[in-house]
Amino acid sequence: MSTELTPEEADALREQLAAYDAAQHEAAKAANRAVMEPLTSIGLGTGGSLTCSLEQAVAVIRANAPSMAAVDPGFPAYAFTVLPVVERLDHKLRALVTQNTPAPEPEAPAEPEA
């Protein structure tokens, strides 16, 4: 029994290996998309607008950051570093908006009835 492959056999094995690698790569990408779906479903990572409030987006990121380690091992650390800053910024802006809300118009005095 010969261990030498013919050029045709080697080409066939290369094609099979390439097809297997491509299928594995596509399966991994599909698994990654499934992990990212809670984030992309609210507009994150899509280039589009958020479909929820910033507060809700922070909650979704916080809930899904640990599972994102399967896609990018550094994602959870980055998310948990950035989220508190985003939350503080949002709270600060809310306070500034509240402080700078126009004063309500004074009510007109009631006219005496004749």
N, C-alpha and C positions, 0 to 999 in steps of 0.2 A: 504494500500500500504506500503510495507516494504522498509526501506532505507538501509537495510543490503544487502550487495552483497555476492553472493556465491563466493567461491574461484575461480571458473571458470570465473565468470564475472569480478572479480578483475584482474585475469591474462590477460583476453582479453583487459581490459582497459589499463593495464600497457603496453601491446604490442602495442596498438594503440598509446598511448602517446609516447612510444619509437620510433615508426615509424615516428610520426609527428615531434618529436625533431630532428631525423636524417635528415629528409627532410628539415627542417628549417635550420639546420646547413649546409647542402650541398648548399642550396640556398644562404646563407650568404657567403660561400666560393666562389661560382660562381660570386657573385656581387663584392667581393673583387678582384678576378682575373681580372674582367673587368676594375676595377679602376686601377689596377697595369699594365695592358697590354701595355700602352704607354712606360712604363719603361722597362718591360721585353722584349718588342719587339726590343729594342736596346741592349740587353744583360745584363742589370742591374738586379741583383738579381737572375741570372740564374746559376752563377758559370762559365759561358763562357766568351768569350772575348766581348768587346764592338764592336758594328757593325757601330759605327760612331765616329766622333772626340770627344775629351773631351769637346770642346766648344759646340757642338751639344748636348751632354749628359747633360751638365749643363743647357742648355736651356730647354730640356725636363723635367728635374727634377724641375726646377723653375716653369714651366707651370703646372705641375701636382701635386706639393707638396700640394696645398690647398685641392684638392680632396682626397688626401691620408689620411686626417684626419679621414675619414670614416673608414679606415682600422686600422690606428694607430694614435690616437690623438696627439701624440708627434712628429710624422714624420715631419710636416711642420716646426716646430721650429728647429728641428735638421737639416733639409735640409737647411733652410735659415741661420743657424749658420755656417754650414760646407761649403756651396757653395762659399761664398766670399774667404775663405781660399784656396779652390781648384783653383779658378780663379786666385788669386794672385800668387799661386805656378806655375801655367801654364804660366802666363805672365813673371814671374821671370825666369823660365827655358828658355822660348823663347828668352829673352834678353841675357841670358848667352850663348845660342847656337849661336845667332847672333854675339856676341862679340868674340866667339872662333871659328868662321868659318875660315878655312884656307884662307890666302891671295891668290888672283888669281895669276897664274903663269905669269911672265912677258912675253910679246910677244917677240919672237925672232926678232932681227933686220932684216930688209929686205936685202937680198943679192943684191948687184948691178948687173945689167944685163951686160953681156959681149958684 
